[in-house]
């Protein structure tokens, strides 16, 4: 029997205002409150990269911890935080990408995004391209390469923050069948978010797919890692037939926390790939580009 085609996805992106929870239970309560706001409006809810790191100061004792102490506290409590995320998804009965979580992998620390089903099953996407802050000051290492995730709405991918600024990560997911790429981000400046935004829009154009970004927001002087946060929740598509002329499918206001909702139809991706004014997805260069040679002026 042929399975039914994927139905449209009601996507909820939460521009997360960084708070100052006192415990894992307090963070879980904040998460429950935010998910309750999306009840009936979203099937899949997405939080930003490192949203849970707002817990770091409290877990480290609130004594103005430095970055290393904060990270160590987060890693030590990672399993408890992950369990709280899983329980929140099950209570809300939604698919949930609750941002990312620094976790230990052997002797290394990696940045992992769990995708959690309403029944509590979960799978991970690791971040593979590390920013200077992560590599030089936090000592976070690259994790496993790109995965894809089978959902009731078809196959999707996750490219975390800096990963979305490079074509190959998202392209590998698209070539494995992803029609939507989720890009949770954490950026401490408007220029930093601009890089993520431009990368997301470029990936949507190149692959003729949807790309969704959502950031941490606000000032958090109590946190060494999340002290300043800027950005905008948005969904991008290819600027072509069936999509907005600028490719912006939905967007919240810059630096304003809260939900952005969008209904995304995977059939639109198939339609634009087949009948768009251009065929970027099909025309992706398959062969290596020859090394440039100096042109000869005559």
C-alpha positions in Angstrom: 0.0 0.0 0.0 1.4 3.4 -1.0 1.9 5.7 2.1 -0.1 9.0 1.9 1.9 12.1 0.8 3.3 14.3 3.6 0.7 16.8 4.8 1.5 20.5 5.5 3.5 21.2 8.6 2.5 23.8 11.2 5.9 25.1 12.3 6.4 27.2 15.4 9.7 29.1 15.9 10.4 30.5 19.3 12.7 33.5 19.5 13.7 32.7 23.1 14.2 35.5 25.6 17.1 34.4 27.8 16.0 34.1 31.5 17.6 33.3 34.8 16.1 30.0 36.0 17.3 28.7 39.4 17.1 25.0 38.6 16.5 22.4 35.9 12.9 22.2 37.2 12.6 26.0 36.9 13.8 25.8 33.3 11.4 23.0 32.6 8.5 25.2 33.9 9.6 28.0 31.6 9.7 25.6 28.7 6.2 24.2 29.5 4.8 27.8 29.6 6.2 28.6 26.2 5.0 25.4 24.6 1.5 26.0 26.1 1.4 29.3 24.1 1.9 27.3 20.9 -0.8 24.7 21.7 -3.1 24.1 18.7 -0.9 26.3 16.4 2.2 24.2 15.9 3.0 20.5 15.3 6.8 21.0 15.5 8.3 23.6 17.8 11.8 24.9 17.5 14.0 26.7 20.1 17.4 28.3 19.5 20.8 26.9 19.9 22.1 27.0 23.5 18.7 28.2 24.9 19.1 26.0 27.9 22.6 27.5 28.7 20.6 30.2 30.6 20.8 27.5 33.4 24.6 27.6 33.5 25.0 30.3 36.1 22.6 28.7 38.6 24.1 25.3 38.1 27.5 26.7 38.7 26.5 28.4 42.0 25.6 31.9 40.7 28.9 33.2 41.9 29.7 35.2 38.7 31.0 32.0 37.0 33.5 32.2 34.2 32.8 30.5 30.8 34.6 27.3 31.7 32.9 26.9 35.0 29.5 27.5 33.4 30.1 25.0 30.6 31.3 22.4 33.1 28.1 22.8 35.1 26.0 22.4 32.0 27.8 19.3 30.9 27.5 17.8 34.4 23.7 18.2 34.3 23.2 17.5 30.6 21.3 14.2 31.1 18.9 15.9 33.6 18.3 18.8 31.2 17.7 16.4 28.3 15.2 14.5 30.4 13.4 17.7 31.2 13.2 18.6 27.5 11.9 15.1 26.6 9.2 15.3 29.3 8.2 18.8 28.1 7.6 17.4 24.5 5.6 14.5 25.9 3.4 16.8 28.0 2.8 19.2 25.2 2.3 16.3 22.7 4.4 18.0 20.0 7.5 17.4 18.1 10.2 19.5 19.7 13.6 20.7 18.8 14.5 22.3 22.2 17.6 24.1 21.0 21.0 22.5 21.6 22.8 21.2 24.6 26.6 20.8 25.3 27.2 17.2 26.1 30.2 14.9 26.7 31.2 12.5 24.0 34.1 10.4 25.4 36.8 12.9 26.2 35.3 15.7 24.1 32.4 18.1 24.6 30.1 18.5 21.6 27.0 20.7 20.8 24.0 18.5 20.2 20.4 19.2 19.0 17.8 16.6 20.0 14.7 16.2 17.9 12.0 14.7 20.2 8.8 13.0 19.1 5.6 13.4 21.1 6.0 9.8 22.5 9.5 10.6 23.8 11.6 9.0 21.1 14.6 11.2 20.2 17.5 11.5 17.8 20.4 13.9 17.6 22.1 16.2 15.2 25.6 17.4 16.2 27.1 20.7 15.3 30.1 20.2 13.0 31.5 23.8 12.3 32.6 25.5 15.5 32.7 29.2 16.0 35.8 30.9 17.5 34.0 31.2 20.9 33.2 27.5 20.9 36.6 26.3 19.8 38.9 28.8 21.5 37.1 29.7 24.7 34.8 26.9 25.4 36.7 24.0 24.0 33.7 22.5 22.2 34.5 20.1 19.4 32.9 19.2 16.2 30.5 16.3 16.4 29.1 13.8 13.9 28.2 14.8 10.4 24.8 15.6 8.9 21.8 13.4 9.6 18.2 13.4 8.3 15.1 12.8 10.4 11.9 11.0 9.2 8.8 12.8 10.5 5.0 12.7 9.7 5.7 15.6 7.3 8.6 13.9 5.4 12.3 14.0 5.8 13.9 17.1 7.4 17.4 18.2 8.4 19.1 20.3 11.1 22.0 22.6 10.5 23.0 24.3 13.7 23.9 28.1 13.5 27.4 28.2 12.0 26.7 25.0 10.0 24.1 26.9 8.0 26.7 29.3 6.8 28.4 26.6 4.7 26.7 24.9 1.7 27.8 21.3 2.0 26.1 20.5 5.4 22.6 21.4 4.2 23.2 20.1 0.7 24.1 16.6 2.1 20.8 16.7 4.0 18.8 17.8 0.9 20.4 15.2 -1.3 19.3 12.6 1.4 15.7 13.9 0.9 15.2 16.8 3.3 12.7 19.5 2.2 13.1 21.6 5.3 16.3 22.5 7.2 16.0 23.8 10.8 18.8 26.2 11.8 18.6 27.0 15.5 21.0 29.9 16.3 22.7 31.8 19.1 24.3 35.1 18.0 25.6 37.9 20.2 25.5 40.7 17.6 23.4 41.9 14.7 26.2 41.1 12.3 26.5 37.6 13.7 22.8 37.0 13.1 23.1 38.6 9.7 25.6 35.9 8.7 23.2 33.2 9.8 20.3 34.9 8.0 22.2 35.3 4.8 23.4 31.7 5.0 19.9 30.4 5.6 18.5 32.4 2.7 21.3 31.2 0.4 20.7 27.5 1.4 17.0 27.9 0.6 17.9 29.4 -2.8 20.6 26.8 -3.7 18.5 23.8 -2.7 15.0 25.1 -3.4 13.8 24.2 0.0 12.6 25.8 3.3 15.1 26.9 5.9 13.9 28.1 9.3 16.0 30.0 11.9 15.3 31.1 15.4 17.6 32.9 17.9 18.2 33.5 21.6 17.4 37.1 22.5 18.1 39.7 25.2 20.7 40.7 27.7 21.8 38.2 30.4 24.7 39.8 32.5 24.5 36.9 34.9 25.6 34.5 32.2 29.2 34.3 30.9 28.0 32.5 27.7 24.7 34.2 26.9 25.5 37.8 28.0 24.1 39.4 24.8 21.8 38.0 22.2 20.3 39.3 18.9 18.3 37.9 16.0 15.0 37.2 14.4 12.9 34.1 13.9 12.2 33.5 10.2 11.5 31.0 7.5 13.1 31.3 4.0 12.3 29.7 0.7 13.5 30.1 -2.8 12.6 33.4 -4.4 10.7 31.8 -7.2 7.2 30.7 -8.4 4.9 29.9 -5.5 7.1 31.7 -3.0 7.4 35.4 -1.9 9.5 37.4 -4.3 12.2 38.0 -1.6 12.1 34.4 -0.3 10.9 35.4 3.2 8.0 33.1 4.0 7.5 34.3 7.5 9.5 36.5 9.9 9.2 38.0 13.4 10.5 41.4 14.4 14.2 41.9 15.0 15.1 41.4 18.7 11.5 40.8 19.7 11.0 37.5 21.6 8.0 35.3 20.9 6.5 32.8 18.5 6.5 32.9 14.7 4.1 30.4 13.1 4.1 29.2 9.5 2.4 26.4 7.6 4.9 24.8 5.2 3.8 22.5 2.4 6.4 20.1 1.1 4.5 19.9 -2.2 5.6 23.5 -2.9 9.2 22.4 -2.8 8.6 19.6 -5.4 6.6 22.1 -7.5 9.3 24.8 -7.6 12.0 22.2 -8.3 10.1 20.9 -11.3 8.6 24.1 -12.6 10.5 27.1 -11.2 12.0 29.8 -13.3 15.4 28.2 -12.5 16.3 24.8 -11.2 19.0 25.4 -8.6 18.4 22.1 -6.9 18.9 20.1 -10.2 21.7 22.3 -11.5 23.9 22.0 -8.4 27.5 21.4 -9.8 28.2 17.7 -9.6 31.8 17.8 -10.8 34.7 19.6 -9.1 35.3 23.1 -10.3 38.6 23.3 -12.3 41.3 25.4 -10.7 41.2 28.9 -12.1 43.9 29.9 -14.5 45.0 33.5 -15.2 43.1 34.9 -18.2 45.2 36.1 -21.0 44.6 39.6 -22.2 44.9 40.1 -26.0 
